[in-house]
Amino acid sequence: MTCPMCRLENPPSALACDCGYSFAGRGEDQSIHYLRSIAESVNSIRRMVLFWIVVTLIGAVVWGFIIAMENARDNELRRQPEKATDTRPK
């Protein structure tokens, strides 16, 4: 049996092709199923892209916060010698 989607030859007892085409529901039902699987794949890809965008943004905010805290600590360390009092005996 030849798959109408990918033209791969399958044994007559096959329920589905390796490409995902189901031989069980031929006709209009199959095309609806095929379109639904495409829509589900597109939605999965959109969710993965959105997830990675959110993770990247959160990482950028956290990294920016860490850098800001390090800069603030460095600035404070630079100011400390200016605040030191004169320790020479009078």
Buried (B, 14 or more C-beta within 10 A) or exposed (E): EEBEEEEEEBEEEBEEBEEEBBBEBEEEEBEEBBEEEEEEEEEEEEEEEEEEEEEEEEEEEEEEEEEEEEEEEEEEEEEEEEEEEEEEEE
